Amino acid sequence: MQLSEVTARQKLACPACGGEAQWNPAKKALICAYCGTESPYEVQTDGEIVEHDLVAALQSIPQSARGWQDQRRPVRCQHCQAISTFTNAQQGKACDFCGSTALVAFEETGDIIRPESLLPFDVSEPAARDKLRSWYKSRFWAPNNLGGKALTDTVKGVYLPYWTFDAEVSARYTAEGGEYYQNQKGERQVRWFPVSGQVRHFFDDTLVCGSRGVHPRLVEAVEPFPTASERLKPYDPGYLSGWTVERYQLDLVAAAQRGRERMVEAIRRMCAQDIRTDTHRNLQVAPSFDRQTFKHVLLPVWLVGYRYGAKDYQVVVNGATGQVAGEYPKSWVKIALAVIAGLILLYILMSLEGS
């Protein structure tokens, strides 16, 4: 299992009691978790959301764009292997991804590429809890006590690292097109003939998640995120005060390759749809890429990680859209009862047919 790294970002102090103040998306202010004091914060929103040239970036990432620019103390979770980093002012805590308290010191090497923009939370914590409770209740095959075991109230807000990729893709294709006909015996046959064509498409913000803390299929299930430039905010520590930020483990090179693979899969489907025949075979696609750009962004999710029996489970809520995806154990009692009920019903139906 690859490691994941999490960074608990800058701590902002409450002006009244000195406790940690957390950014509240609804009030657009910092709220103290201890005394409730509300304090304004000037978020720097006049920065520009930049699409970076991918080819140039892969050749050389400037040192000025690397590192968190502050000292951090990394720890590794011995249970799930996630790596979190804390400022010296922060105390060690349980792992945000699995809840384990088995944290040990970890020596980190290498500088990261800093995110330049983020998508603020639009879904509040109470709303996320309501969505989670509704999700649990709708899992028919789950154990009846799942809601209590899953500890909905332990939901945590996490910013996940994402890469977005844009590209103008042009693809020439060749294939054998087929048209159905009936022979003299009335049998359906296929008449094959060569076909070719070209498809162009501009891919805007193809998402590639750099997270290793959240299970990949859950992340994909809550996508997409509204990553248009008008929705994103320039990176500012005020938005992240009190939130957990995961450091990417899928670097730019690997993410760019994955993004390209997704574009190729999509353009291949487009080429198949462009063939106006009854069927086709031997589709060959030759894509070319132009105007390739990328962004490194932080995107919000609400996360619950819990252990049921001997297995770990996660449930994720998209912090911008409210989409929910999760894992849950199956109740073998319910499954067994359903099988028995099905067998009884089958026996009754067979008895009625035989009478």
N, C-alpha and C positions, 0 to 999 in steps of 0.2 A: 504493500500500500504506500503510495507516495505521500509525502508530508504536506501539511497545510500550515500556513502561518497566518496569525491574526495580530493586528496591531490595535491596541486600545489608544485612541488618538488623544490629542491635547486636552488636558483637564482645565476647565475654566471655573474660577472660584466665585461663590456667591458673595456679593458685596456686604450682605448682612451678617452671615455667620461663618463664612469661609468654607462652607461645604461645597461639594461638587455640583455645579449647575449644568443642566442638560438642555440641549436645544429642543424646543417644542414646536413642531411644524405648524400646528393649528394656530398658536398664538404668535408665531414668528418672534419668539423671545426666549431667553434663558430662564428656566425654572429650577429653583433649588429643590433637590430631593429631600432635604432635611427640614427646612423652615418654610418652604413654599414661596419664598420671595421671587417676584418676577422682575427681571432686569433686562433692559434693551441690549442689543448687540448689533453693531454696524457690520453686516455681512458685505464683503466686497463682491459686488455683482457686476462691476463694470468691466471685468475681464472678458476676453474673447474666447469662444469655444473653437478650437483649431482642429482642422483635419490635417494630420501630418502625412507627408509623402512616405509611403511604405518602403519603397526601394531605397531611398536615401537613409531612412531610419535603420533599416536592416544592415546597411553598410557601416553606419557610425551613429551611436547614441551618445550625445555629449554628456560629460560628467556632471554638468550643471543640472541635468534633468534626472539625476539619480539620488537615491537616499531620502530618508525622512527628515533630515536636517535637525534631528534632536537625538539625545541619548536614550537608549531603550534597553530594557532587561528582558531577554527572551527566555521563555520556559516551554518545555515540551510536556504534553499530556501523555502519560505512559499508557493510557487506555486506548485512545484513538489516534495518537501520534500527531495531533494538531499542534502547531507551534504558535504561541501567542507572545507578543512583546508588550511590556508595560513601561511607563515612565517611572523614575525613581520615587515619585510621590505616591504612586498607586500601590496598593497592597495586592498580593497574590490572591487569586480567586479560583472558583471552579471553572473547568473548561466550558466554554460557551456552546460547544458542539455536542458533547456527550454528558456533561455534568460531573465528570470525575474530578476529584480533588487531588489526584496523584500527579502533581506538577513538579518537574525537576528542571534545573538550570540547563540551558542549551546555548552552545556557542554558534552564532550565526556568522556566515562569511558572504561577501558580495553585496553590492548595492542594488537596490531596486529602481525601476523607472517609476517616478511619482505619477499618480493620477492627476489630471488637470481639470477634471470636471466631475460632477456628481448629480444624481437625481434625488432630491429631497423626499422624505417620507410623506406621502399623502394619506395613507391609511393609519389612523391613530391606533395606539395600543389597545384601548377598549374595543374598538371595532375589529381589530385582529383577533382578540380573544373570542369575540362573538362568532366570528367566522370559523375559528378553530373548533369551538363547541358544536356548532352546527355540522361541521365536517365529521366530527367524531360520532355524533348521533346518527348520521346518515350511513355509517358503516354497518350494514346489517350483519355481516359475518364476524364482526369484531366481538371480543368478550364483553360482557355487560359492564364490567368494571374498568373498561379501557380509559374512559374520561378521567377517572381518579388516578389511575396508574400513570397516565401520560402527563399529568401535572400541567394543565393548560396555563396556569398562572405563572409558570416559569418561562413564558415566552420572552425571547430576547430580540432586540432590533440589531441587525447586522448589515453592514455594507459589504457587498461582494465585489471582488475585482472583475471587471469585464474589459474585453477588447472589442471594438466595433470596427468593421472593415467595409470600405466602399470600393467598387470597381466597375468599370465599363467592360462587359464581357461580350465578345463576338465569337460565335461558334459556327463553323461549317460542319455539316453532317452528311453522311451517306448511309444508305440502308437499302434493304429490299422491301418494297411495298407489296402488299398482297390484296387481291380482290377475290371475294367468294363467287363461285358460280356452281351450277348443277350440271353434271355430265348427263349423258343419255340415259343412264340408269337411275337418275334422280339423286345421285350421291353428291354431297357438297365437296367441292374441290377448291383449291387456292391457286390463282394465277399470279406468279411472282414476277416482278420487274424492278429495275433499279430506280431509286429516287435519291434526290439530294436537295440541299437547301442551306440557308443561313439564318441564324437567330441572333438578335442583339438584345441585351438587357443591362440596365444599370442597377446594380445591387447597392442598396443604401442601408448602412448600419447592420450588416450581417453580424450577429452576436456570437461571441465565443467567450465562455466563462472561464476565468482563471482559478476558480475555487477548487479546493480539495477538501474543505471542511464539510460542505453540503454535498449530498449524494447527487451525481450528475443527472440522473433521469428526473429527479425532483426539480432541479434547476430548469431543465428544458421544459418540464410540464407547466411551470408558472410563467414562462416567457410567452409573448414578448414584453419588453419594457418600452415606454415612450421615450426614446433616446434622441428625438429631434433636437437640434441645437437650441430651439426656443424653450424647450422644457428643462434642459440641463443647466446647472449653475456652475460657474467657475469654482474651482476647488477653494474651500475656505474652512479653517478649523472650527469656526463657530457652528457650522452645520453638523459637525461630527462630535461635538461636545457631549460626552456621556454615552456615545454609541461605540460599538465594536467594529473595527475595520479589518477585514481579512487581507493579508498580503497574497498576491498572485503566486501560484506555483507553476502555471503554464506560461512560459515566457513568450516574448513577442514572436520569436522565430517559430516556435511550435504552434502558437495561436494563429499566426498568419497562414501556416500550412493547413490547419484545420478549417480556417475560414475559406480558404481556396477550395478545399475538398467539398465543403457545403455548397459553394457557388457552382462547382462542376456538377454536383448531383442535381441541383435545381435547373441548370441550363440543359442538362441531359433530358430532364422531364419535359422542358419546353420544346426541345427538338422533337421528342416523340409525339407531342401534341401537334406539332407543326406538320406532321406527315398525314395527309388527308386521304388515307386508304383504310380499307376494312381492318387490316392488321399489318404488322411489319416484323422484320427480324434483322439480325446482324447490324444493329445501329452502331455506327462509328462517329464519335464527336471529337472535333479538334478545336478546343477553346483557346482564345488569346485574351490577355488581360491588359487593360489600359486604365489610366487615371486611378491608380491604387492608392488609397489613403487609409489612415486608421486613427482611432482615439483610444486612450486608456481612461476608463470611467469607473466610478463606484455606483452600484445600483442597490436599492434597499430591499431587504426581506425581513420578515418576522419569522423566527425559527424556534421550534420546540424540538429538543432532543431528549429521548427517554429510553429507558431500558425496561423491557417486559420479558420476564423469564431470563433466558440466557442470551437474548439478542437485542441489539440497539436499533432504534427506529427514529425517523425524523419526519416532521411535518413543516412545510414551508408556505408562507403567505407572501405574495408579491406586495411589497410595501407601496407600490404606486397604483396597482390595478385591483388588488384584493383577491386575485386568483389563488386558489389553494391546491396543493398537491401533497400527498403524504404516504407514509408506510404504516401498516398496522398489523398486529398478529391476528391470525384466524382462530376462531373458537372451534375446536374439534368437536365439542359437544353439539354445537349448532349444526355443524356439517354432518355429524353422525345422525342427528335427529332428522335432518332433511333427507338423507339417503334412505333412512327407515321409512319415512313418510312416502317417499317416491316409490319404494318397493311395495308398500301396502296399496297405494293407488294403482300401481301396475297390476297387482294381483286381483284387485276388485274389477278392473276393466277386463282382464282376461277371463274372469269368472262370468261376467255378464255376457261376453261374446260366446262363451261355451254353453250357456244355458238356453 
